[in-house]
Amino acid sequence: MAEEGIKEQEFKTRVELIDGYSFRVEFPGEIGDILTDEPEPVGKGEYPNAGMLLAAAVGNCLCASLAFCLRKARVQVKGLSAEVCTRLLRNEKGRLRVASIKVVLHPEVDDLNKFARCSEIFEDFCIVSQSVRRGIDVQVQLEPPPGAGSTPSE
């Protein structure tokens, strides 16, 4: 969700292998860590995987953007939930990819007139869904293990 007055911001998240395909995800500041895992048969499926976290991020951001808009419009938000349906498909190389994310929001509010205005504009303030829609520039750099020398691309 957009924060007023912030032109550019950066944060770092650390991901560390625990065992098998389980990872600890460390967030900046005092935010607690979370664990992730790949589903069976690759992992144990004990924790959410990256695709689930992406779906949760999209749903959470849309809910937060709608709640923000409604509260700015002085609408009482009595309840708000979302169902996020993520569809995976295999690409031409047989690799699984997130093909689509469908989010259905369920707000409970006290003012339907003000709700109508927010329903028209809230999506534009969701940084996650708008970024995913546009395609995010992902840059990957693989550091050689200690003692390995240079990478093949050097």
VORO-77574 format. One record per residue (C-alpha): residue number from 0; residue in one letter; chain; x, y, z. Coordinates in nm, 3 decimals. Each point is the difference from the previous one (the first is absolute). Layout:
# VORO-77574
@nr: NUM; rest: A; kette: A; px: X; py: Y; pz: Z;
...
# end
This chain:
# VORO-77574
@nr: 0; rest: M; kette: A; px: 0.000; py: 0.000; pz: 0.000;
@nr: 1; rest: A; kette: A; px: 0.127; py: 0.349; pz: -0.077;
@nr: 2; rest: E; kette: A; px: 0.139; py: 0.204; pz: 0.288;
@nr: 3; rest: E; kette: A; px: -0.027; py: 0.374; pz: -0.042;
@nr: 4; rest: G; kette: A; px: 0.328; py: 0.194; pz: -0.016;
@nr: 5; rest: I; kette: A; px: 0.220; py: -0.295; pz: -0.095;
@nr: 6; rest: K; kette: A; px: 0.156; py: 0.042; pz: -0.344;
@nr: 7; rest: E; kette: A; px: 0.235; py: -0.298; pz: 0.008;
@nr: 8; rest: Q; kette: A; px: 0.058; py: -0.268; pz: 0.258;
@nr: 9; rest: E; kette: A; px: 0.204; py: -0.317; pz: 0.025;
@nr: 10; rest: F; kette: A; px: -0.010; py: -0.290; pz: 0.240;
@nr: 11; rest: K; kette: A; px: 0.190; py: -0.326; pz: 0.021;
@nr: 12; rest: T; kette: A; px: -0.139; py: -0.342; pz: 0.079;
@nr: 13; rest: R; kette: A; px: 0.232; py: -0.292; pz: 0.074;
@nr: 14; rest: V; kette: A; px: -0.080; py: -0.360; pz: -0.093;
@nr: 15; rest: E; kette: A; px: 0.204; py: -0.284; pz: 0.151;
@nr: 16; rest: L; kette: A; px: -0.018; py: -0.375; pz: -0.058;
@nr: 17; rest: I; kette: A; px: -0.091; py: -0.194; pz: 0.314;
@nr: 18; rest: D; kette: A; px: -0.036; py: -0.356; pz: -0.129;
@nr: 19; rest: G; kette: A; px: -0.122; py: -0.170; pz: -0.317;
@nr: 20; rest: Y; kette: A; px: -0.217; py: 0.269; pz: -0.162;
@nr: 21; rest: S; kette: A; px: -0.089; py: 0.185; pz: 0.321;
@nr: 22; rest: F; kette: A; px: 0.125; py: 0.357; pz: 0.027;
@nr: 23; rest: R; kette: A; px: -0.005; py: 0.269; pz: 0.267;
@nr: 24; rest: V; kette: A; px: -0.107; py: 0.340; pz: -0.131;
@nr: 25; rest: E; kette: A; px: 0.135; py: 0.290; pz: 0.207;
@nr: 26; rest: F; kette: A; px: -0.162; py: 0.340; pz: -0.035;
@nr: 27; rest: P; kette: A; px: 0.156; py: 0.336; pz: 0.087;
@nr: 28; rest: G; kette: A; px: -0.047; py: 0.153; pz: 0.343;
@nr: 29; rest: E; kette: A; px: -0.182; py: -0.174; pz: 0.281;
@nr: 30; rest: I; kette: A; px: -0.234; py: -0.199; pz: -0.225;
@nr: 31; rest: G; kette: A; px: 0.003; py: -0.370; pz: 0.083;
@nr: 32; rest: D; kette: A; px: 0.137; py: -0.259; pz: -0.238;
@nr: 33; rest: I; kette: A; px: -0.220; py: -0.236; pz: -0.198;
@nr: 34; rest: L; kette: A; px: 0.074; py: -0.346; pz: -0.136;
@nr: 35; rest: T; kette: A; px: -0.067; py: -0.120; pz: -0.354;
@nr: 36; rest: D; kette: A; px: 0.008; py: -0.343; pz: -0.159;
@nr: 37; rest: E; kette: A; px: -0.073; py: -0.154; pz: -0.336;
@nr: 38; rest: P; kette: A; px: -0.300; py: -0.233; pz: -0.031;
@nr: 39; rest: E; kette: A; px: 0.039; py: -0.377; pz: -0.020;
@nr: 40; rest: P; kette: A; px: 0.160; py: -0.189; pz: -0.167;
@nr: 41; rest: V; kette: A; px: 0.292; py: 0.248; pz: -0.014;
@nr: 42; rest: G; kette: A; px: -0.040; py: 0.141; pz: 0.350;
@nr: 43; rest: K; kette: A; px: -0.210; py: -0.096; pz: 0.299;
@nr: 44; rest: G; kette: A; px: -0.267; py: 0.266; pz: -0.056;
@nr: 45; rest: E; kette: A; px: 0.016; py: 0.106; pz: 0.366;
@nr: 46; rest: Y; kette: A; px: -0.002; py: 0.374; pz: -0.075;
@nr: 47; rest: P; kette: A; px: -0.120; py: 0.227; pz: -0.280;
@nr: 48; rest: N; kette: A; px: 0.208; py: 0.007; pz: -0.316;
@nr: 49; rest: A; kette: A; px: 0.099; py: 0.305; pz: -0.204;
@nr: 50; rest: G; kette: A; px: -0.308; py: -0.019; pz: -0.224;
@nr: 51; rest: M; kette: A; px: -0.226; py: 0.001; pz: 0.305;
@nr: 52; rest: L; kette: A; px: 0.188; py: 0.299; pz: 0.142;
@nr: 53; rest: L; kette: A; px: -0.043; py: 0.185; pz: -0.331;
@nr: 54; rest: A; kette: A; px: -0.374; py: -0.071; pz: 0.008;
@nr: 55; rest: A; kette: A; px: -0.019; py: 0.113; pz: 0.363;
@nr: 56; rest: A; kette: A; px: 0.194; py: 0.318; pz: -0.082;
@nr: 57; rest: V; kette: A; px: -0.238; py: 0.090; pz: -0.284;
@nr: 58; rest: G; kette: A; px: -0.310; py: -0.069; pz: 0.211;
@nr: 59; rest: N; kette: A; px: 0.138; py: 0.177; pz: 0.305;
@nr: 60; rest: C; kette: A; px: 0.102; py: 0.309; pz: -0.196;
@nr: 61; rest: L; kette: A; px: -0.339; py: 0.029; pz: -0.168;
@nr: 62; rest: C; kette: A; px: -0.177; py: -0.034; pz: 0.337;
@nr: 63; rest: A; kette: A; px: 0.230; py: 0.260; pz: 0.157;
@nr: 64; rest: S; kette: A; px: -0.053; py: 0.241; pz: -0.291;
@nr: 65; rest: L; kette: A; px: -0.377; py: -0.036; pz: 0.020;
@nr: 66; rest: A; kette: A; px: 0.001; py: 0.042; pz: 0.380;
@nr: 67; rest: F; kette: A; px: 0.222; py: 0.309; pz: -0.035;
@nr: 68; rest: C; kette: A; px: -0.228; py: 0.159; pz: -0.260;
@nr: 69; rest: L; kette: A; px: -0.314; py: -0.077; pz: 0.200;
@nr: 70; rest: R; kette: A; px: 0.146; py: 0.142; pz: 0.321;
@nr: 71; rest: K; kette: A; px: 0.119; py: 0.315; pz: -0.180;
@nr: 72; rest: A; kette: A; px: -0.361; py: 0.038; pz: -0.121;
@nr: 73; rest: R; kette: A; px: -0.115; py: -0.044; pz: 0.361;
@nr: 74; rest: V; kette: A; px: -0.174; py: -0.328; pz: -0.071;
@nr: 75; rest: Q; kette: A; px: -0.016; py: -0.245; pz: 0.290;
@nr: 76; rest: V; kette: A; px: 0.157; py: -0.329; pz: -0.106;
@nr: 77; rest: K; kette: A; px: -0.193; py: -0.261; pz: 0.196;
@nr: 78; rest: G; kette: A; px: 0.180; py: -0.289; pz: -0.168;
@nr: 79; rest: L; kette: A; px: 0.221; py: -0.073; pz: -0.298;
@nr: 80; rest: S; kette: A; px: 0.128; py: -0.326; pz: -0.140;
@nr: 81; rest: A; kette: A; px: 0.122; py: -0.129; pz: -0.333;
@nr: 82; rest: E; kette: A; px: 0.019; py: -0.332; pz: -0.180;
@nr: 83; rest: V; kette: A; px: 0.301; py: -0.030; pz: -0.227;
@nr: 84; rest: C; kette: A; px: -0.007; py: -0.270; pz: -0.268;
@nr: 85; rest: T; kette: A; px: 0.338; py: -0.055; pz: -0.163;
@nr: 86; rest: R; kette: A; px: 0.017; py: -0.207; pz: -0.317;
@nr: 87; rest: L; kette: A; px: 0.322; py: -0.178; pz: -0.093;
@nr: 88; rest: L; kette: A; px: 0.076; py: -0.121; pz: -0.351;
@nr: 89; rest: R; kette: A; px: 0.301; py: -0.153; pz: -0.168;
@nr: 90; rest: N; kette: A; px: 0.181; py: 0.209; pz: -0.260;
@nr: 91; rest: E; kette: A; px: 0.140; py: -0.127; pz: -0.331;
@nr: 92; rest: K; kette: A; px: 0.301; py: -0.147; pz: 0.187;
@nr: 93; rest: G; kette: A; px: -0.224; py: -0.181; pz: 0.246;
@nr: 94; rest: R; kette: A; px: 0.083; py: 0.238; pz: 0.289;
@nr: 95; rest: L; kette: A; px: -0.277; py: 0.101; pz: 0.238;
@nr: 96; rest: R; kette: A; px: -0.089; py: 0.368; pz: -0.009;
@nr: 97; rest: V; kette: A; px: -0.260; py: 0.218; pz: 0.167;
@nr: 98; rest: A; kette: A; px: -0.244; py: 0.048; pz: -0.286;
@nr: 99; rest: S; kette: A; px: -0.260; py: 0.211; pz: 0.178;
@nr: 100; rest: I; kette: A; px: -0.110; py: 0.131; pz: 0.336;
@nr: 101; rest: K; kette: A; px: -0.368; py: 0.070; pz: 0.064;
@nr: 102; rest: V; kette: A; px: -0.090; py: 0.193; pz: 0.313;
@nr: 103; rest: V; kette: A; px: -0.356; py: 0.029; pz: 0.132;
@nr: 104; rest: L; kette: A; px: -0.034; py: 0.255; pz: 0.279;
@nr: 105; rest: H; kette: A; px: -0.282; py: -0.013; pz: 0.254;
@nr: 106; rest: P; kette: A; px: -0.041; py: 0.337; pz: 0.176;
@nr: 107; rest: E; kette: A; px: -0.256; py: 0.084; pz: 0.266;
@nr: 108; rest: V; kette: A; px: -0.057; py: 0.376; pz: 0.023;
@nr: 109; rest: D; kette: A; px: -0.249; py: 0.251; pz: 0.140;
@nr: 110; rest: D; kette: A; px: -0.019; py: 0.240; pz: -0.300;
@nr: 111; rest: L; kette: A; px: -0.065; py: -0.144; pz: -0.345;
@nr: 112; rest: N; kette: A; px: 0.021; py: 0.339; pz: -0.176;
@nr: 113; rest: K; kette: A; px: 0.356; py: 0.068; pz: 0.115;
@nr: 114; rest: F; kette: A; px: 0.083; py: -0.366; pz: -0.058;
@nr: 115; rest: A; kette: A; px: -0.091; py: 0.042; pz: -0.368;
@nr: 116; rest: R; kette: A; px: 0.265; py: 0.271; pz: -0.044;
@nr: 117; rest: C; kette: A; px: 0.270; py: -0.209; pz: 0.170;
@nr: 118; rest: S; kette: A; px: -0.092; py: -0.302; pz: -0.208;
@nr: 119; rest: E; kette: A; px: 0.101; py: 0.201; pz: -0.308;
@nr: 120; rest: I; kette: A; px: 0.344; py: 0.115; pz: 0.121;
@nr: 121; rest: F; kette: A; px: 0.144; py: -0.229; pz: 0.271;
@nr: 122; rest: E; kette: A; px: 0.181; py: -0.239; pz: -0.236;
@nr: 123; rest: D; kette: A; px: 0.222; py: 0.277; pz: -0.131;
@nr: 124; rest: F; kette: A; px: 0.155; py: 0.037; pz: 0.347;
@nr: 125; rest: C; kette: A; px: 0.097; py: -0.367; pz: 0.042;
@nr: 126; rest: I; kette: A; px: 0.374; py: -0.015; pz: -0.066;
@nr: 127; rest: V; kette: A; px: 0.010; py: -0.379; pz: -0.022;
@nr: 128; rest: S; kette: A; px: -0.284; py: -0.073; pz: -0.242;
@nr: 129; rest: Q; kette: A; px: 0.091; py: 0.294; pz: -0.223;
@nr: 130; rest: S; kette: A; px: 0.367; py: -0.103; pz: -0.002;
@nr: 131; rest: V; kette: A; px: -0.085; py: -0.362; pz: -0.083;
@nr: 132; rest: R; kette: A; px: -0.231; py: 0.115; pz: -0.280;
@nr: 133; rest: R; kette: A; px: 0.274; py: 0.212; pz: -0.155;
@nr: 134; rest: G; kette: A; px: 0.268; py: -0.263; pz: 0.043;
@nr: 135; rest: I; kette: A; px: 0.275; py: 0.056; pz: 0.253;
@nr: 136; rest: D; kette: A; px: 0.362; py: 0.034; pz: -0.106;
@nr: 137; rest: V; kette: A; px: 0.170; py: -0.294; pz: 0.174;
@nr: 138; rest: Q; kette: A; px: 0.378; py: 0.002; pz: -0.010;
@nr: 139; rest: V; kette: A; px: 0.189; py: -0.311; pz: 0.112;
@nr: 140; rest: Q; kette: A; px: 0.367; py: -0.017; pz: 0.092;
@nr: 141; rest: L; kette: A; px: 0.153; py: -0.336; pz: 0.094;
@nr: 142; rest: E; kette: A; px: 0.305; py: 0.031; pz: 0.223;
@nr: 143; rest: P; kette: A; px: 0.254; py: -0.284; pz: -0.031;
@nr: 144; rest: P; kette: A; px: 0.039; py: -0.219; pz: 0.309;
@nr: 145; rest: P; kette: A; px: 0.315; py: 0.064; pz: 0.208;
@nr: 146; rest: G; kette: A; px: 0.300; py: -0.152; pz: -0.176;
@nr: 147; rest: A; kette: A; px: -0.179; py: -0.042; pz: -0.334;
@nr: 148; rest: G; kette: A; px: 0.182; py: 0.285; pz: -0.173;
@nr: 149; rest: S; kette: A; px: -0.184; py: 0.185; pz: -0.271;
@nr: 150; rest: T; kette: A; px: -0.345; py: -0.075; pz: -0.138;
@nr: 151; rest: P; kette: A; px: -0.034; py: -0.137; pz: -0.355;
@nr: 152; rest: S; kette: A; px: -0.148; py: 0.332; pz: -0.114;
@nr: 153; rest: E; kette: A; px: 0.314; py: 0.195; pz: 0.092;
# end
